[in-house]
Amino acid sequence: MTFGGYYYAVGPIIALLVVAVLALLLRWTFSRGRSLVERRPSRGDSSEYGLLEVVSAPATFVEAEVQRRTLLDAGIRATLAPTTEGPRVMVFPEEAGLARQLLEGRGGRP
């Protein structure tokens, strides 16, 4: 393929086109209201969290975070889920029994 005397301009033109396409994609991805990345989190029922099992139903998010940190400090993977019924501390089923024991031992409400 020959470009005559303009062969030196082909590389920079291709590079500018690639950068322009990437800029358009990023602008579309991060634009407000139409983004596929940024979505408002939705609250669901406690049964809508896949494999996770509820081990505690505290009254406040502060209490739930304290319980979650207690489980994390004990080596149990835990998450705080804002459900439609209120905050729930959730763990995987194989760790649920131990998690309930730990939370009951420190005065938590399972």
SEKOLLUM-965370 format. One record per atom (N, C-alpha, C, O): residue number from 1; residue in three letters; chain; atom name; x, y, z. Coordinates in steps of 0.001 Angstrom, whole numbers, plus 500000, padded with zeros to 6 digits. Example, Ala and Ser with C-alpha at 12.3 -4.5 7.8 and 13.67 -1.06 7.14 Angstrom:
2
+------+------+--------+------+--------+--------+--------+
: voro : timi : vexlum : lonu :      u :      v :      w :
+------+------+--------+------+--------+--------+--------+
:    1 :  ALA :      A :    N : 513190 : 494310 : 507800 :
:    1 :  ALA :      A :   CA : 512300 : 495500 : 507800 :
:    1 :  ALA :      A :    C : 513200 : 496700 : 507800 :
:    1 :  ALA :      A :    O : 514236 : 496681 : 508465 :
:    2 :  SER :      A :    N : 512850 : 497750 : 507080 :
:    2 :  SER :      A :   CA : 513670 : 498940 : 507140 :
:    2 :  SER :      A :    C : 512900 : 500030 : 507870 :
:    2 :  SER :      A :    O : 513409 : 501138 : 508039 :
+------+------+--------+------+--------+--------+--------+
This chain:
110
+------+------+--------+------+--------+--------+--------+
: voro : timi : vexlum : lonu :      u :      v :      w :
+------+------+--------+------+--------+--------+--------+
:    1 :  MET :      A :    N : 500846 : 498837 : 500000 :
:    1 :  MET :      A :   CA : 500000 : 500000 : 500000 :
:    1 :  MET :      A :    C : 500898 : 501234 : 500000 :
:    1 :  MET :      A :    O : 501760 : 501385 : 500865 :
:    2 :  THR :      A :    N : 500694 : 502083 : 499057 :
:    2 :  THR :      A :   CA : 501503 : 503291 : 498973 :
:    2 :  THR :      A :    C : 500630 : 504515 : 499218 :
:    2 :  THR :      A :    O : 499480 : 504579 : 498783 :
:    3 :  PHE :      A :    N : 501191 : 505463 : 499909 :
:    3 :  PHE :      A :   CA : 500489 : 506702 : 500215 :
:    3 :  PHE :      A :    C : 501180 : 507889 : 499568 :
:    3 :  PHE :      A :    O : 500915 : 509038 : 499923 :
:    4 :  GLY :      A :    N : 502046 : 507619 : 498639 :
:    4 :  GLY :      A :   CA : 502771 : 508686 : 497983 :
:    4 :  GLY :      A :    C : 503690 : 509387 : 498971 :
:    4 :  GLY :      A :    O : 504426 : 508728 : 499704 :
:    5 :  GLY :      A :    N : 503658 : 510677 : 498999 :
:    5 :  GLY :      A :   CA : 504516 : 511450 : 499899 :
:    5 :  GLY :      A :    C : 503908 : 511667 : 501272 :
:    5 :  GLY :      A :    O : 504481 : 512387 : 502089 :
:    6 :  TYR :      A :    N : 502754 : 511057 : 501547 :
:    6 :  TYR :      A :   CA : 502061 : 511291 : 502822 :
:    6 :  TYR :      A :    C : 502166 : 510120 : 503790 :
:    6 :  TYR :      A :    O : 501405 : 510061 : 504756 :
:    7 :  TYR :      A :    N : 503072 : 509199 : 503564 :
:    7 :  TYR :      A :   CA : 503200 : 508028 : 504420 :
:    7 :  TYR :      A :    C : 503542 : 508400 : 505862 :
:    7 :  TYR :      A :    O : 503195 : 507654 : 506778 :
:    8 :  TYR :      A :    N : 504205 : 509520 : 506088 :
:    8 :  TYR :      A :   CA : 504591 : 509944 : 507439 :
:    8 :  TYR :      A :    C : 503376 : 510421 : 508249 :
:    8 :  TYR :      A :    O : 503456 : 510477 : 509476 :
:    9 :  ALA :      A :    N : 502260 : 510764 : 507603 :
:    9 :  ALA :      A :   CA : 501081 : 511273 : 508302 :
:    9 :  ALA :      A :    C : 500093 : 510173 : 508678 :
:    9 :  ALA :      A :    O : 499181 : 510430 : 509464 :
:   10 :  VAL :      A :    N : 500237 : 508970 : 508153 :
:   10 :  VAL :      A :   CA : 499272 : 507903 : 508395 :
:   10 :  VAL :      A :    C : 499276 : 507459 : 509861 :
:   10 :  VAL :      A :    O : 498207 : 507305 : 510452 :
:   11 :  GLY :      A :    N : 500422 : 507257 : 510442 :
:   11 :  GLY :      A :   CA : 500531 : 506818 : 511840 :
:   11 :  GLY :      A :    C : 499865 : 507779 : 512809 :
:   11 :  GLY :      A :    O : 499033 : 507348 : 513606 :
:   12 :  PRO :      A :    N : 500199 : 509074 : 512774 :
:   12 :  PRO :      A :   CA : 499541 : 510017 : 513683 :
:   12 :  PRO :      A :    C : 498032 : 510137 : 513456 :
:   12 :  PRO :      A :    O : 497286 : 510324 : 514417 :
:   13 :  ILE :      A :    N : 497573 : 510034 : 512218 :
:   13 :  ILE :      A :   CA : 496133 : 510105 : 511954 :
:   13 :  ILE :      A :    C : 495413 : 508921 : 512578 :
:   13 :  ILE :      A :    O : 494352 : 509091 : 513179 :
:   14 :  ILE :      A :    N : 495970 : 507730 : 512445 :
:   14 :  ILE :      A :   CA : 495376 : 506536 : 513049 :
:   14 :  ILE :      A :    C : 495363 : 506668 : 514573 :
:   14 :  ILE :      A :    O : 494377 : 506317 : 515221 :
:   15 :  ALA :      A :    N : 496460 : 507175 : 515142 :
:   15 :  ALA :      A :   CA : 496527 : 507360 : 516593 :
:   15 :  ALA :      A :    C : 495471 : 508355 : 517068 :
:   15 :  ALA :      A :    O : 494835 : 508123 : 518095 :
:   16 :  LEU :      A :    N : 495273 : 509447 : 516352 :
:   16 :  LEU :      A :   CA : 494260 : 510435 : 516726 :
:   16 :  LEU :      A :    C : 492856 : 509852 : 516624 :
:   16 :  LEU :      A :    O : 492006 : 510147 : 517464 :
:   17 :  LEU :      A :    N : 492600 : 509035 : 515616 :
:   17 :  LEU :      A :   CA : 491292 : 508394 : 515482 :
:   17 :  LEU :      A :    C : 491019 : 507440 : 516649 :
:   17 :  LEU :      A :    O : 489904 : 507399 : 517168 :
:   18 :  VAL :      A :    N : 492019 : 506686 : 517055 :
:   18 :  VAL :      A :   CA : 491861 : 505762 : 518184 :
:   18 :  VAL :      A :    C : 491579 : 506543 : 519460 :
:   18 :  VAL :      A :    O : 490694 : 506169 : 520230 :
:   19 :  VAL :      A :    N : 492319 : 507621 : 519695 :
:   19 :  VAL :      A :   CA : 492102 : 508440 : 520887 :
:   19 :  VAL :      A :    C : 490705 : 509063 : 520858 :
:   19 :  VAL :      A :    O : 490042 : 509122 : 521893 :
:   20 :  ALA :      A :    N : 490250 : 509525 : 519701 :
:   20 :  ALA :      A :   CA : 488912 : 510117 : 519580 :
:   20 :  ALA :      A :    C : 487830 : 509090 : 519889 :
:   20 :  ALA :      A :    O : 486868 : 509402 : 520590 :
:   21 :  VAL :      A :    N : 487974 : 507873 : 519380 :
:   21 :  VAL :      A :   CA : 486994 : 506827 : 519657 :
:   21 :  VAL :      A :    C : 486985 : 506492 : 521148 :
:   21 :  VAL :      A :    O : 485914 : 506333 : 521734 :
:   22 :  LEU :      A :    N : 488153 : 506384 : 521766 :
:   22 :  LEU :      A :   CA : 488220 : 506108 : 523208 :
:   22 :  LEU :      A :    C : 487599 : 507237 : 524016 :
:   22 :  LEU :      A :    O : 486906 : 506974 : 524998 :
:   23 :  ALA :      A :    N : 487830 : 508483 : 523628 :
:   23 :  ALA :      A :   CA : 487240 : 509625 : 524326 :
:   23 :  ALA :      A :    C : 485714 : 509589 : 524230 :
:   23 :  ALA :      A :    O : 485029 : 509859 : 525216 :
:   24 :  LEU :      A :    N : 485183 : 509263 : 523073 :
:   24 :  LEU :      A :   CA : 483733 : 509163 : 522919 :
:   24 :  LEU :      A :    C : 483154 : 508030 : 523768 :
:   24 :  LEU :      A :    O : 482101 : 508189 : 524385 :
:   25 :  LEU :      A :    N : 483829 : 506909 : 523797 :
:   25 :  LEU :      A :   CA : 483362 : 505791 : 524621 :
:   25 :  LEU :      A :    C : 483374 : 506144 : 526104 :
:   25 :  LEU :      A :    O : 482421 : 505829 : 526817 :
:   26 :  LEU :      A :    N : 484432 : 506789 : 526578 :
:   26 :  LEU :      A :   CA : 484510 : 507186 : 527983 :
:   26 :  LEU :      A :    C : 483454 : 508230 : 528324 :
:   26 :  LEU :      A :    O : 482850 : 508181 : 529396 :
:   27 :  ARG :      A :    N : 483233 : 509167 : 527418 :
:   27 :  ARG :      A :   CA : 482209 : 510186 : 527656 :
:   27 :  ARG :      A :    C : 480827 : 509540 : 527761 :
:   27 :  ARG :      A :    O : 480032 : 509924 : 528619 :
:   28 :  TRP :      A :    N : 480538 : 508580 : 526912 :
:   28 :  TRP :      A :   CA : 479264 : 507875 : 526946 :
:   28 :  TRP :      A :    C : 479140 : 507035 : 528223 :
:   28 :  TRP :      A :    O : 478078 : 506997 : 528843 :
:   29 :  THR :      A :    N : 480218 : 506370 : 528607 :
:   29 :  THR :      A :   CA : 480191 : 505495 : 529770 :
:   29 :  THR :      A :    C : 479951 : 506271 : 531052 :
:   29 :  THR :      A :    O : 479193 : 505812 : 531907 :
:   30 :  PHE :      A :    N : 480567 : 507424 : 531211 :
:   30 :  PHE :      A :   CA : 480488 : 508171 : 532461 :
:   30 :  PHE :      A :    C : 479545 : 509361 : 532422 :
:   30 :  PHE :      A :    O : 479598 : 510203 : 533318 :
:   31 :  SER :      A :    N : 478691 : 509460 : 531424 :
:   31 :  SER :      A :   CA : 477742 : 510567 : 531380 :
:   31 :  SER :      A :    C : 476627 : 510319 : 532389 :
:   31 :  SER :      A :    O : 476295 : 509168 : 532673 :
:   32 :  ARG :      A :    N : 476052 : 511374 : 532925 :
:   32 :  ARG :      A :   CA : 475008 : 511258 : 533951 :
:   32 :  ARG :      A :    C : 473693 : 510791 : 533337 :
:   32 :  ARG :      A :    O : 473274 : 511260 : 532279 :
:   33 :  GLY :      A :    N : 473061 : 509861 : 534029 :
:   33 :  GLY :      A :   CA : 471739 : 509420 : 533642 :
:   33 :  GLY :      A :    C : 471685 : 508334 : 532589 :
:   33 :  GLY :      A :    O : 470676 : 507635 : 532492 :
:   34 :  ARG :      A :    N : 472707 : 508169 : 531814 :
:   34 :  ARG :      A :   CA : 472690 : 507163 : 530753 :
:   34 :  ARG :      A :    C : 473808 : 506139 : 530907 :
:   34 :  ARG :      A :    O : 474002 : 505296 : 530031 :
:   35 :  SER :      A :    N : 474523 : 506206 : 531981 :
:   35 :  SER :      A :   CA : 475688 : 505358 : 532148 :
:   35 :  SER :      A :    C : 475302 : 503916 : 532450 :
:   35 :  SER :      A :    O : 474327 : 503653 : 533155 :
:   36 :  LEU :      A :    N : 476075 : 502997 : 531910 :
:   36 :  LEU :      A :   CA : 475907 : 501596 : 532246 :
:   36 :  LEU :      A :    C : 476656 : 501250 : 533526 :
:   36 :  LEU :      A :    O : 476369 : 500237 : 534164 :
:   37 :  VAL :      A :    N : 477611 : 502088 : 533897 :
:   37 :  VAL :      A :   CA : 478444 : 501829 : 535064 :
:   37 :  VAL :      A :    C : 477785 : 502365 : 536327 :
:   37 :  VAL :      A :    O : 477687 : 501652 : 537326 :
:   38 :  GLU :      A :    N : 477333 : 503613 : 536290 :
:   38 :  GLU :      A :   CA : 476789 : 504262 : 537469 :
:   38 :  GLU :      A :    C : 475294 : 504009 : 537556 :
:   38 :  GLU :      A :    O : 474526 : 504497 : 536726 :
:   39 :  ARG :      A :    N : 474887 : 503255 : 538548 :
:   39 :  ARG :      A :   CA : 473475 : 502993 : 538787 :
:   39 :  ARG :      A :    C : 473187 : 503181 : 540266 :
:   39 :  ARG :      A :    O : 474037 : 502909 : 541114 :
:   40 :  ARG :      A :    N : 472009 : 503637 : 540562 :
:   40 :  ARG :      A :   CA : 471608 : 503737 : 541961 :
:   40 :  ARG :      A :    C : 471420 : 502326 : 542508 :
:   40 :  ARG :      A :    O : 470783 : 501490 : 541867 :
:   41 :  PRO :      A :    N : 471971 : 502059 : 543686 :
:   41 :  PRO :      A :   CA : 471767 : 500734 : 544264 :
:   41 :  PRO :      A :    C : 470306 : 500542 : 544632 :
:   41 :  PRO :      A :    O : 469662 : 501448 : 545162 :
:   42 :  SER :      A :    N : 469796 : 499371 : 544349 :
:   42 :  SER :      A :   CA : 468404 : 499091 : 544680 :
:   42 :  SER :      A :    C : 468353 : 498182 : 545897 :
:   42 :  SER :      A :    O : 469195 : 497304 : 546081 :
:   43 :  ARG :      A :    N : 467344 : 498417 : 546717 :
:   43 :  ARG :      A :   CA : 467155 : 497580 : 547900 :
:   43 :  ARG :      A :    C : 466218 : 496446 : 547540 :
:   43 :  ARG :      A :    O : 465180 : 496645 : 546908 :
:   44 :  GLY :      A :    N : 466601 : 495270 : 547952 :
:   44 :  GLY :      A :   CA : 465778 : 494106 : 547670 :
:   44 :  GLY :      A :    C : 465428 : 493373 : 548941 :
:   44 :  GLY :      A :    O : 465844 : 493758 : 550034 :
:   45 :  ASP :      A :    N : 464678 : 492337 : 548792 :
:   45 :  ASP :      A :   CA : 464331 : 491463 : 549896 :
:   45 :  ASP :      A :    C : 465582 : 490701 : 550317 :
:   45 :  ASP :      A :    O : 466487 : 490504 : 549506 :
:   46 :  SER :      A :    N : 465642 : 490276 : 551562 :
:   46 :  SER :      A :   CA : 466847 : 489582 : 552039 :
:   46 :  SER :      A :    C : 467067 : 488252 : 551328 :
:   46 :  SER :      A :    O : 468162 : 487694 : 551399 :
:   47 :  SER :      A :    N : 466052 : 487735 : 550647 :
:   47 :  SER :      A :   CA : 466227 : 486477 : 549909 :
:   47 :  SER :      A :    C : 466806 : 486702 : 548515 :
:   47 :  SER :      A :    O : 467050 : 485736 : 547792 :
:   48 :  GLU :      A :    N : 467029 : 487948 : 548127 :
:   48 :  GLU :      A :   CA : 467516 : 488263 : 546784 :
:   48 :  GLU :      A :    C : 469034 : 488447 : 546720 :
:   48 :  GLU :      A :    O : 469538 : 489046 : 545771 :
:   49 :  TYR :      A :    N : 469757 : 487948 : 547698 :
:   49 :  TYR :      A :   CA : 471201 : 488149 : 547735 :
:   49 :  TYR :      A :    C : 471977 : 486873 : 547432 :
:   49 :  TYR :      A :    O : 473075 : 486682 : 547954 :
:   50 :  GLY :      A :    N : 471434 : 486017 : 546614 :
:   50 :  GLY :      A :   CA : 472157 : 484841 : 546144 :
:   50 :  GLY :      A :    C : 472461 : 483852 : 547240 :
:   50 :  GLY :      A :    O : 471568 : 483423 : 547970 :
:   51 :  LEU :      A :    N : 473724 : 483491 : 547354 :
:   51 :  LEU :      A :   CA : 474145 : 482481 : 548318 :
:   51 :  LEU :      A :    C : 474221 : 482994 : 549743 :
:   51 :  LEU :      A :    O : 474308 : 482196 : 550676 :
:   52 :  LEU :      A :    N : 474191 : 484292 : 549932 :
:   52 :  LEU :      A :   CA : 474354 : 484841 : 551276 :
:   52 :  LEU :      A :    C : 473149 : 484531 : 552152 :
:   52 :  LEU :      A :    O : 472009 : 484483 : 551688 :
:   53 :  GLU :      A :    N : 473438 : 484320 : 553439 :
:   53 :  GLU :      A :   CA : 472408 : 483970 : 554408 :
:   53 :  GLU :      A :    C : 472408 : 485003 : 555528 :
:   53 :  GLU :      A :    O : 473467 : 485422 : 555995 :
:   54 :  VAL :      A :    N : 471227 : 485408 : 555954 :
:   54 :  VAL :      A :   CA : 471100 : 486405 : 557022 :
:   54 :  VAL :      A :    C : 471472 : 485757 : 558351 :
:   54 :  VAL :      A :    O : 470942 : 484704 : 558706 :
:   55 :  VAL :      A :    N : 472392 : 486394 : 559088 :
:   55 :  VAL :      A :   CA : 472753 : 485913 : 560420 :
:   55 :  VAL :      A :    C : 472358 : 486898 : 561505 :
:   55 :  VAL :      A :    O : 472352 : 486550 : 562685 :
:   56 :  SER :      A :    N : 472027 : 488124 : 561118 :
:   56 :  SER :      A :   CA : 471642 : 489114 : 562104 :
:   56 :  SER :      A :    C : 470760 : 490171 : 561454 :
:   56 :  SER :      A :    O : 470952 : 490544 : 560297 :
:   57 :  ALA :      A :    N : 469783 : 490645 : 562231 :
:   57 :  ALA :      A :   CA : 468872 : 491696 : 561775 :
:   57 :  ALA :      A :    C : 468887 : 492838 : 562786 :
:   57 :  ALA :      A :    O : 467922 : 493012 : 563530 :
:   58 :  PRO :      A :    N : 469961 : 493616 : 562823 :
:   58 :  PRO :      A :   CA : 470057 : 494704 : 563800 :
:   58 :  PRO :      A :    C : 469086 : 495842 : 563476 :
:   58 :  PRO :      A :    O : 468578 : 495950 : 562360 :
:   59 :  ALA :      A :    N : 468846 : 496681 : 564474 :
:   59 :  ALA :      A :   CA : 467901 : 497785 : 564306 :
:   59 :  ALA :      A :    C : 468481 : 498941 : 563503 :
:   59 :  ALA :      A :    O : 467748 : 499621 : 562784 :
:   60 :  THR :      A :    N : 469789 : 499173 : 563614 :
:   60 :  THR :      A :   CA : 470410 : 500325 : 562947 :
:   60 :  THR :      A :    C : 471603 : 499879 : 562106 :
:   60 :  THR :      A :    O : 472144 : 498789 : 562289 :
:   61 :  PHE :      A :    N : 471994 : 500748 : 561184 :
:   61 :  PHE :      A :   CA : 473163 : 500456 : 560357 :
:   61 :  PHE :      A :    C : 474448 : 500501 : 561173 :
:   61 :  PHE :      A :    O : 475402 : 499791 : 560859 :
:   62 :  VAL :      A :    N : 474485 : 501319 : 562207 :
:   62 :  VAL :      A :   CA : 475678 : 501390 : 563059 :
:   62 :  VAL :      A :    C : 475881 : 500064 : 563776 :
:   62 :  VAL :      A :    O : 476988 : 499527 : 563802 :
:   63 :  GLU :      A :    N : 474816 : 499540 : 564355 :
:   63 :  GLU :      A :   CA : 474894 : 498243 : 565028 :
:   63 :  GLU :      A :    C : 475265 : 497138 : 564039 :
:   63 :  GLU :      A :    O : 476038 : 496239 : 564367 :
:   64 :  ALA :      A :    N : 474715 : 497210 : 562842 :
:   64 :  ALA :      A :   CA : 475035 : 496216 : 561813 :
:   64 :  ALA :      A :    C : 476503 : 496274 : 561419 :
:   64 :  ALA :      A :    O : 477133 : 495236 : 561218 :
:   65 :  GLU :      A :    N : 477052 : 497477 : 561307 :
:   65 :  GLU :      A :   CA : 478469 : 497619 : 560946 :
:   65 :  GLU :      A :    C : 479369 : 497089 : 562054 :
:   65 :  GLU :      A :    O : 480402 : 496483 : 561770 :
:   66 :  VAL :      A :    N : 478994 : 497307 : 563315 :
:   66 :  VAL :      A :   CA : 479778 : 496764 : 564436 :
:   66 :  VAL :      A :    C : 479772 : 495237 : 564377 :
:   66 :  VAL :      A :    O : 480807 : 494603 : 564582 :
:   67 :  GLN :      A :    N : 478616 : 494651 : 564101 :
:   67 :  GLN :      A :   CA : 478537 : 493194 : 564003 :
:   67 :  GLN :      A :    C : 479340 : 492668 : 562809 :
:   67 :  GLN :      A :    O : 480014 : 491642 : 562906 :
:   68 :  ARG :      A :    N : 479259 : 493374 : 561699 :
:   68 :  ARG :      A :   CA : 480030 : 492959 : 560512 :
:   68 :  ARG :      A :    C : 481520 : 492989 : 560804 :
:   68 :  ARG :      A :    O : 482248 : 492067 : 560435 :
:   69 :  ARG :      A :    N : 481978 : 494052 : 561469 :
:   69 :  ARG :      A :   CA : 483405 : 494156 : 561813 :
:   69 :  ARG :      A :    C : 483815 : 493059 : 562788 :
:   69 :  ARG :      A :    O : 484931 : 492546 : 562704 :
:   70 :  THR :      A :    N : 482928 : 492692 : 563713 :
:   70 :  THR :      A :   CA : 483217 : 491593 : 564642 :
:   70 :  THR :      A :    C : 483446 : 490294 : 563881 :
:   70 :  THR :      A :    O : 484374 : 489542 : 564177 :
:   71 :  LEU :      A :    N : 482593 : 490043 : 562902 :
:   71 :  LEU :      A :   CA : 482748 : 488825 : 562102 :
:   71 :  LEU :      A :    C : 484008 : 488872 : 561254 :
:   71 :  LEU :      A :    O : 484708 : 487868 : 561123 :
:   72 :  LEU :      A :    N : 484300 : 490032 : 560677 :
:   72 :  LEU :      A :   CA : 485531 : 490154 : 559879 :
:   72 :  LEU :      A :    C : 486769 : 489941 : 560740 :
:   72 :  LEU :      A :    O : 487726 : 489298 : 560307 :
:   73 :  ASP :      A :    N : 486753 : 490477 : 561955 :
:   73 :  ASP :      A :   CA : 487899 : 490285 : 562862 :
:   73 :  ASP :      A :    C : 488077 : 488824 : 563251 :
:   73 :  ASP :      A :    O : 489189 : 488394 : 563559 :
:   74 :  ALA :      A :    N : 486980 : 488053 : 563237 :
:   74 :  ALA :      A :   CA : 487045 : 486624 : 563551 :
:   74 :  ALA :      A :    C : 487400 : 485784 : 562322 :
:   74 :  ALA :      A :    O : 487508 : 484561 : 562419 :
:   75 :  GLY :      A :    N : 487581 : 486430 : 561170 :
:   75 :  GLY :      A :   CA : 487961 : 485722 : 559961 :
:   75 :  GLY :      A :    C : 486792 : 485215 : 559138 :
:   75 :  GLY :      A :    O : 486968 : 484364 : 558266 :
:   76 :  ILE :      A :    N : 485600 : 485730 : 559405 :
:   76 :  ILE :      A :   CA : 484406 : 485313 : 558662 :
:   76 :  ILE :      A :    C : 484058 : 486417 : 557664 :
:   76 :  ILE :      A :    O : 483920 : 487582 : 558036 :
:   77 :  ARG :      A :    N : 483918 : 486039 : 556403 :
:   77 :  ARG :      A :   CA : 483550 : 487010 : 555368 :
:   77 :  ARG :      A :    C : 482093 : 487409 : 555576 :
:   77 :  ARG :      A :    O : 481201 : 486563 : 555530 :
:   78 :  ALA :      A :    N : 481859 : 488684 : 555803 :
:   78 :  ALA :      A :   CA : 480506 : 489172 : 556073 :
:   78 :  ALA :      A :    C : 480260 : 490445 : 555288 :
:   78 :  ALA :      A :    O : 481186 : 491178 : 554940 :
:   79 :  THR :      A :    N : 478977 : 490689 : 555016 :
:   79 :  THR :      A :   CA : 478602 : 491912 : 554314 :
:   79 :  THR :      A :    C : 477375 : 492510 : 554977 :
:   79 :  THR :      A :    O : 476581 : 491807 : 555603 :
:   80 :  LEU :      A :    N : 477233 : 493811 : 554831 :
:   80 :  LEU :      A :   CA : 476076 : 494531 : 555348 :
:   80 :  LEU :      A :    C : 475193 : 494870 : 554164 :
:   80 :  LEU :      A :    O : 475609 : 495593 : 553258 :
:   81 :  ALA :      A :    N : 473968 : 494346 : 554169 :
:   81 :  ALA :      A :   CA : 473056 : 494540 : 553043 :
:   81 :  ALA :      A :    C : 471886 : 495420 : 553473 :
:   81 :  ALA :      A :    O : 471195 : 495101 : 554441 :
:   82 :  PRO :      A :    N : 471658 : 496530 : 552760 :
:   82 :  PRO :      A :   CA : 470487 : 497356 : 553056 :
:   82 :  PRO :      A :    C : 469256 : 496779 : 552353 :
:   82 :  PRO :      A :    O : 469027 : 497059 : 551176 :
:   83 :  THR :      A :    N : 468479 : 495988 : 553056 :
:   83 :  THR :      A :   CA : 467310 : 495342 : 552455 :
:   83 :  THR :      A :    C : 466054 : 496168 : 552709 :
:   83 :  THR :      A :    O : 466093 : 497167 : 553427 :
:   84 :  THR :      A :    N : 464957 : 495748 : 552122 :
:   84 :  THR :      A :   CA : 463694 : 496446 : 552329 :
:   84 :  THR :      A :    C : 463182 : 496271 : 553750 :
:   84 :  THR :      A :    O : 462366 : 497069 : 554211 :
:   85 :  GLU :      A :    N : 463645 : 495241 : 554452 :
:   85 :  GLU :      A :   CA : 463254 : 495017 : 555851 :
:   85 :  GLU :      A :    C : 464168 : 495732 : 556833 :
:   85 :  GLU :      A :    O : 463919 : 495694 : 558038 :
:   86 :  GLY :      A :    N : 465207 : 496376 : 556354 :
:   86 :  GLY :      A :   CA : 466192 : 497032 : 557206 :
:   86 :  GLY :      A :    C : 467564 : 496426 : 556984 :
:   86 :  GLY :      A :    O : 467724 : 495565 : 556119 :
:   87 :  PRO :      A :    N : 468561 : 496859 : 557751 :
:   87 :  PRO :      A :   CA : 469914 : 496326 : 557554 :
:   87 :  PRO :      A :    C : 470005 : 494858 : 557966 :
:   87 :  PRO :      A :    O : 469402 : 494430 : 558950 :
:   88 :  ARG :      A :    N : 470772 : 494103 : 557187 :
:   88 :  ARG :      A :   CA : 470984 : 492693 : 557477 :
:   88 :  ARG :      A :    C : 472470 : 492372 : 557338 :
:   88 :  ARG :      A :    O : 473123 : 492803 : 556387 :
:   89 :  VAL :      A :    N : 472993 : 491613 : 558293 :
:   89 :  VAL :      A :   CA : 474365 : 491124 : 558212 :
:   89 :  VAL :      A :    C : 474284 : 489740 : 557581 :
:   89 :  VAL :      A :    O : 473555 : 488869 : 558056 :
:   90 :  MET :      A :    N : 475049 : 489547 : 556497 :
:   90 :  MET :      A :   CA : 474949 : 488306 : 555733 :
:   90 :  MET :      A :    C : 476313 : 487655 : 555576 :
:   90 :  MET :      A :    O : 477335 : 488331 : 555454 :
:   91 :  VAL :      A :    N : 476306 : 486319 : 555582 :
:   91 :  VAL :      A :   CA : 477526 : 485528 : 555386 :
:   91 :  VAL :      A :    C : 477192 : 484360 : 554466 :
:   91 :  VAL :      A :    O : 476030 : 484130 : 554133 :
:   92 :  PHE :      A :    N : 478216 : 483634 : 554066 :
:   92 :  PHE :      A :   CA : 478009 : 482430 : 553271 :
:   92 :  PHE :      A :    C : 477491 : 481307 : 554179 :
:   92 :  PHE :      A :    O : 477820 : 481276 : 555365 :
:   93 :  PRO :      A :    N : 476692 : 480393 : 553641 :
:   93 :  PRO :      A :   CA : 476040 : 479357 : 554470 :
:   93 :  PRO :      A :    C : 477005 : 478520 : 555303 :
:   93 :  PRO :      A :    O : 476679 : 478161 : 556435 :
:   94 :  GLU :      A :    N : 478172 : 478205 : 554776 :
:   94 :  GLU :      A :   CA : 479105 : 477358 : 555535 :
:   94 :  GLU :      A :    C : 479671 : 478055 : 556769 :
:   94 :  GLU :      A :    O : 480217 : 477393 : 557652 :
:   95 :  GLU :      A :    N : 479551 : 479371 : 556845 :
:   95 :  GLU :      A :   CA : 480052 : 480124 : 558002 :
:   95 :  GLU :      A :    C : 478918 : 480671 : 558865 :
:   95 :  GLU :      A :    O : 479183 : 481355 : 559853 :
:   96 :  ALA :      A :    N : 477663 : 480387 : 558518 :
:   96 :  ALA :      A :   CA : 476515 : 480979 : 559201 :
:   96 :  ALA :      A :    C : 476409 : 480535 : 560660 :
:   96 :  ALA :      A :    O : 476153 : 481362 : 561535 :
:   97 :  GLY :      A :    N : 476600 : 479263 : 560931 :
:   97 :  GLY :      A :   CA : 476492 : 478774 : 562309 :
:   97 :  GLY :      A :    C : 477499 : 479430 : 563232 :
:   97 :  GLY :      A :    O : 477146 : 479881 : 564322 :
:   98 :  LEU :      A :    N : 478753 : 479487 : 562802 :
:   98 :  LEU :      A :   CA : 479796 : 480120 : 563604 :
:   98 :  LEU :      A :    C : 479527 : 481612 : 563778 :
:   98 :  LEU :      A :    O : 479761 : 482171 : 564850 :
:   99 :  ALA :      A :    N : 479040 : 482245 : 562731 :
:   99 :  ALA :      A :   CA : 478741 : 483673 : 562802 :
:   99 :  ALA :      A :    C : 477642 : 483944 : 563824 :
:   99 :  ALA :      A :    O : 477743 : 484888 : 564608 :
:  100 :  ARG :      A :    N : 476598 : 483128 : 563818 :
:  100 :  ARG :      A :   CA : 475515 : 483304 : 564793 :
:  100 :  ARG :      A :    C : 476014 : 483104 : 566217 :
:  100 :  ARG :      A :    O : 475621 : 483840 : 567122 :
:  101 :  GLN :      A :    N : 476879 : 482113 : 566421 :
:  101 :  GLN :      A :   CA : 477445 : 481875 : 567749 :
:  101 :  GLN :      A :    C : 478245 : 483082 : 568218 :
:  101 :  GLN :      A :    O : 478116 : 483512 : 569364 :
:  102 :  LEU :      A :    N : 479073 : 483629 : 567326 :
:  102 :  LEU :      A :   CA : 479880 : 484798 : 567702 :
:  102 :  LEU :      A :    C : 479002 : 485996 : 568042 :
:  102 :  LEU :      A :    O : 479271 : 486703 : 569013 :
:  103 :  LEU :      A :    N : 477968 : 486231 : 567265 :
:  103 :  LEU :      A :   CA : 477104 : 487380 : 567509 :
:  103 :  LEU :      A :    C : 476240 : 487198 : 568737 :
:  103 :  LEU :      A :    O : 475961 : 488175 : 569432 :
:  104 :  GLU :      A :    N : 475804 : 485977 : 569032 :
:  104 :  GLU :      A :   CA : 475030 : 485727 : 570237 :
:  104 :  GLU :      A :    C : 475906 : 485872 : 571474 :
:  104 :  GLU :      A :    O : 475440 : 486318 : 572522 :
:  105 :  GLY :      A :    N : 477168 : 485498 : 571351 :
:  105 :  GLY :      A :   CA : 478101 : 485592 : 572468 :
:  105 :  GLY :      A :    C : 478410 : 487027 : 572849 :
:  105 :  GLY :      A :    O : 478794 : 487288 : 573989 :
:  106 :  ARG :      A :    N : 478251 : 487972 : 571916 :
:  106 :  ARG :      A :   CA : 478534 : 489377 : 572239 :
:  106 :  ARG :      A :    C : 477268 : 490192 : 572377 :
:  106 :  ARG :      A :    O : 477327 : 491421 : 572408 :
:  107 :  GLY :      A :    N : 476106 : 489525 : 572461 :
:  107 :  GLY :      A :   CA : 474855 : 490245 : 572705 :
:  107 :  GLY :      A :    C : 474153 : 490704 : 571442 :
:  107 :  GLY :      A :    O : 473284 : 491574 : 571500 :
:  108 :  GLY :      A :    N : 474514 : 490136 : 570306 :
:  108 :  GLY :      A :   CA : 473858 : 490519 : 569051 :
:  108 :  GLY :      A :    C : 472500 : 489855 : 568928 :
:  108 :  GLY :      A :    O : 472236 : 488841 : 569574 :
:  109 :  ARG :      A :    N : 471636 : 490429 : 568096 :
:  109 :  ARG :      A :   CA : 470315 : 489870 : 567842 :
:  109 :  ARG :      A :    C : 470310 : 489123 : 566527 :
:  109 :  ARG :      A :    O : 470319 : 489766 : 565477 :
:  110 :  PRO :      A :    N : 470294 : 487786 : 566524 :
:  110 :  PRO :      A :   CA : 470269 : 487057 : 565243 :
:  110 :  PRO :      A :    C : 468920 : 487143 : 564566 :
:  110 :  PRO :      A :    O : 468736 : 486585 : 563484 :
+------+------+--------+------+--------+--------+--------+
